[in-house]
Amino acid sequence: MIPTGFEKQIYVNSEGVRARVLSVDNSGMYKTGLVTQGGQNCEIAIETGSHKGEKVKGVNLFVGKYEFDKVFEKGDMAWVLLEFDSNGSVIYANMIDYYRINKQIFLIGLFVFGIISFSGFTGVRTLLSFAFAVLSIWKVLIPSMLKEYNPLLIGLVVGNTLTVTTLLLVAGFTKKAYAAILSSMGCSLITALMAVAFTRWYKIDGTVMQWSESLLYTGFMSLDLTAIFQAGIYLACSGAILDLSIDISAALEEIVKNNPDISRVELIKSGLSIGKSVVGSQTTTLLLAYMGSYISVMMVYMAQGTPMLNILNSKSISAEILHTFVGCLGLVMVSPLTSLICGLMFEHSEEYKIRSADLNETASDI
């Protein structure tokens, strides 16, 4: 229900509907090398909207790019944009793409079922934090950037809000949650500052992002794409920072519960020891997550026999290296900062001493 300010209807006298393909006419299709050109004429049955039940002719035009082109077959479900005349009659049916909403709902439902079955009520809290993250990005982050607020500032506000909300929902109002929150926010700020510094040093601008030029051509010429790119570097690793901080904080809380007399120095050393193992796996996870989206680019370079130095100096690969290693540096800082904060918050806590005494008394009774 929260408005974004961008609800204007661009396509007037039109309506998006789901339709079933009844028949196809491929006589207008032809190939030029690997490229398909021309178009398909399809008979479709409209299944939603104001013209539900009607049968009309749909047009599927090819633009000559596999990224956008699709070939419909009889029985396919399509998402169609209908255009109307002044009397409300359909004058044109543009077949936009395959209809996938029902499949997306199934996949999301499967995820919800799986996480609740495995985690119970904690899974419900996790779903709440997940939904809050999606809505924060769609309703706050993206509209604010389009309205030309400072992208880095907005990114930090949204990212840290999500960190606080997620950790409180998952870990509750506990010391381990507070320690993880403080650590995550500190590392987030440092990561954002490094993103700004290294972007300037590398001489990389925001046009390296996919679809960035299209954004400029749609009327947002004054957007600071470089600042958006910098905010994206921080946001991309903020989840991993959050994850690592709560892992270390929860582990140190368990140590204090079982040994409430542990010294501050010993507790910090334990945190650093735990962090050494976890940071290695987390940085590899971050690397794989980033490189997965650039695998086709790397394949093109290799297939063409491009020298390694040329690859490393290219704008797209340099941006990905910056993205990856700034995020990894942010992760490396999580362990010492979380360990230090936990050492200050957990040491000689009366709460843990009372718990330990109760556990010893119970064990003695048993």
N, C-alpha and C positions, 0 to 999 in steps of 0.2 A: 504493500500500500504506500510505501514511501516514494514520493516522486523524485526523479533524477534531474528533471529539467530538460530532458531530451525525448519527451514522449510525442513530439510532433509527427504527424502522419505525412511521410514523404510521398508515398504513392496514393494520390487522391483517386476517388472512384474505382477502388480496387479492393480485393479481399484475398487473403491467403487461405487455401483450403486443402484438405486431403482428398486424393482422387485415386481410383483404381484404373489401370491401363487395360482396356478391353481389346484393343488391336493396334498394330503398328504398321506404318508404311515407311519402308526404308529406301524408297526409290530416289529420294532427294539426298541420300548420303553418298559421298565418294571419298576416296583416299588419295592423298598426295604424299607419297613416301610413307612415313609413319603417322602423318597427321590426318585426322578425320575432319572433313569439312562438309558444309551443307547443313542438313537438318533432318529431323524425323517429324512425321505427322502421325499423331496418335488419336484414337478415339478413347475418351476417358469418361468415367462415371464419377460425378462429384459426390463425396460422402459426408462432407461437413459444410457448414456455412449456410448462407441465405438461399443458395441454389442447390441444396442437397437433393439428390435423386435425379438431377438432370444429366444428360449426356451431351458432351460438346467435343469439338476438335481441339486438341492440344498441340502446341508446337514446341519442339526441343531443338534449339539452334546450337550448333557447335562453334566454338571460338578458336579451335586449333591447338588447344592445350590439354594434355591428359589431366592436369590438376583440376580443371573445371568441367571438362566434358564427361558425359555419361550417356550410355545407350540403353534405352528402356526396352523391356520385353513384355509380352502379354502376361498379365497377372501381377505386375509390379505395382507397389504403392508409391505414389508420387506426391510431392508438395508442389502445388500449382498456384500461381498468382493470376487471379481473374481480373480482367478489366471490363468496366461497364460503360454503357452509353448513358445518355441523360434519362432514359426510361428505366434504367436498372437492368437491362438485358446484357448478357455476356457477349462481348465483341472480340475478345482475344483471351486465350489461355496459355500463359507462359509456364512451361514445365521447368521449375527451378532445380529440383534435385529429388533424390529418393526420400521417401518419408521414413524417418528413423526414430520419431519420438517414442513410439511404443517399445522399441528395442532399448532405448535409453532408460525408460521407466523400469523395464525388466532388470537391467543391469544394476541400477541404483537399488531396486528392491532386493536383489540378491545380496548386495553389499550390506544393506540394513539388516537383513535376516542373519547374515553371517556374523556381523560384529555384535549383535545383541545376543545371539546364541552362544558366542564365545565369551563375551565380557559381561553379560547381564546388565545391571543398572549402570555400571561404568560405561558400557557400550552406548547406552542412551545419552549419557552426558557427553561422550565423544561425538555422537551424531549432532548434538546441539552445538558443540563448538565448531564442527565441520560446517553446519548450515550457517552459523554466524559468520564464519570466514568467507563463505561464498557470497553472502548478502553484503558484507562489508566491502568486498572488492567491487561487486556490481553496483551497489547503491551509493557508496561513498568514494572509494578510491578512483574509479574510472571517471565518474561525473566531475569530481573535483579537478582532476587533471585536464579534462576537456574545458573546464571553466578557467583554466590557466592559473590555478593556485600552484604554489611551489611544489613540484612533484616529489622532491626528496623529503620535504617536511611532511607532506601528506602521507608518503610511504612510511615514514617513521611512526607517525601517529597511528595509522591503521595497523601497521605491523606489530607495534608494541601493545596496542589495544587487543589484538588477536592473541598475542602471547599471554597477556594477563588473563583474559577470558578463558583460553584453552587450559592453562595450568590450574586455574581455580576450579574449573569444571571437572577436570580429570583428577587432580590431586587434592582438591578441597582447600579449605582455609587452614593450611598447615605450614609449619616452618620450612619443610622441603619445597613447598610451592613458592613461598616468599623468597627463598634463597635462589631458586631457579629463575624467578621473575627478575630479580635484581641482576643476576648474571647475564641473562638473555638481553635485557635492555642495555646493559653496558657494552656487551659485544656487538649489539646491533648498531649502536652509535659509532663505534670504532670502525665497523665494516662499511658503514655509509661514508665515513670520512675517507677511508682508503679507496672506495669506489670513485669518489670525486678526484682524488689526487692521481690515481693511476690512469683514469680516463683522460685527464689533461696531459699527463706525461706520455701516454701512448698516442696522443693526437687522434683519438677515435670519437666520432660524433654519433648522435642517435639515429642517423639514417641507416646504420647497419642493421637495425631491427626490421623484421619482416613486416610488410604493409605500412611502414612509416611514411613513405612518399604518398601512398593513397590517402593517408590521413591528412596530409597537407593539402592535397588537391580537393578534398571534400569541404574546404572552407576554414580549416584551422591552421592558417599559415603562420600564426605567431606562437605556436606551441614550441616549448623548449624540449626538443626531442632528446638532446644529450642528457638533460636532467632526468627525463623519463627513463632513459637507459640506465643511468646511475641508480635510480630508485629501484629499477628492476633487478639489478645485481644484488642489492641488499635483500629485497623481498624473496628472491629465489633461494637464498640460503637461510632465511630467518626460521623456517620450519626445522631445518637440521640443527640450528643453534638451540632452539627451544627443546628439541628432542634430547640432545646431548646434555643440556643443563639439568633437566629433570632426571635423567638416568643417573648422573653423578650425585645429585642431591639426594635422591631416594636411597642410593647405595650407602651414602655416608650416614643418613638417618638410621638405617638398619644397624650400622656399626655402633653408633652411639646408644641405640636401644639395648644392644647386647653387652656393651661395655661403656656405661655412662661416665666412668672415671678416666676415659682416654684423654690424653692431653691435646691441646690445640695443634701443636706441631705434628703429632702422630696422625691426627685426623686429616690435616692438610696433606701429609705425605700419602695417606691412603687414597685421598681423592686424586692426587696426581698419578698414582700408580694405576688406579681404575681408568683414568682418562687416557693414559698411554695406549691401552688396548682398544678403547672405544673410538678414539679419534682416528686411528688408522682405518677402521672399517667405515666410519662416517665420511671421511674424505674420499675414499674410493667410491662410495655410494653417490656422492655429489658429482664426482668426475663422470661416472657412468650415466647419471641422469642428464647432465649437460651434453655430453658427447652423443647420446642417443639421438638427439634432434639434429645433429650435424653429420650423421653417418653418410648420408647421400652426397654431401659436399666433399667429404674426404674421399669417397669412392670415385667421384668425377676427377679430382686432382690426381689420384693414383692411376686411374685408367688412361689419363692423358700423359702420364710420365712426367708430371710437373716436379722439378727439383724441390727437395725438402725446404731449402731456404726461401724459395718463392712461396711455398705454402705457408710457412710460419710468418712471413711478412705480409700476407694478404690481410685485408681489412677484416673479413669475416672470421678468419681463424684467430687473428690477434685479439679480436673482441671476445671470442670464446675462451681463449687462454686467460685473458683478464678476468672474465666472468668466473671461471673455475677457481683460479688461485686466490683471488680476493675472498671468495666464499670459503675456501679451505683455510686461509689465514684467520678468518673470523671463527671458524670451528676450533682451530688450535688454541685460541685464547680462552675458549669456554672452560676448559678443564682447570687451569690455574685460578681463574676468577671465581668459579663456582666453589672450588675447594677452599679458597680463602674466605669467602662469604659464609660457607657452612662451618668452617672452623670458628668464626666469630659468633655465629648464631647458636650452634649446637653444644659447644663446650660447657661441661659442668651444668647442664640444664636440669633443674629440679624436676621438671616434667618426666624426663627420661629416667632419672634416679628412682622416682616413685614407681614408674612402670617396671623397672628392673627388680625392685624390691617385691612388688606384687607377683612377678613371674617366679622369683626365687621361692617365695612363700608357697605358691601353688605347686611348684616342683617338689618342695619339701613335703607337702601334704600327700602328694601322689606317691 
